Amino acid sequence: MSESTVSGRSDSPAVALGPTALVLGLFAALGAWVPVLVLVTFPWTIIAGPLAVALGAMGVHHARRGAGRLWIAVVGTVLGVIGFGGVIALFWPFGG
């Protein structure tokens, strides 16, 4: 066995945080701001927005340490904030 079995920086599960946040953020932003998709995807949009923000923030943290891509995590986080902001904007008029 000439190869090392120790995982490298690119083998870390933290590498997947940015792309996961990007996909969830895109889903949340589309589901909250595209009128045709609001009725169909709204329950999943409520979950996907905050989850994209949380995973994106963790992705930014790990990307600054060298595991993963920073721009993907930032874009996923921003899209998650936009999607979650759309949900909040939709519910704001119904508040007491």
PyMOL commands that set and color helices and strands:
alter all, ss='L'
color gray80, all
select helices_A, chain A and resi 9-11+13-33+35-64+70-94
alter helices_A, ss='H'
color red, helices_A
deselect
rebuild
show_as cartoon
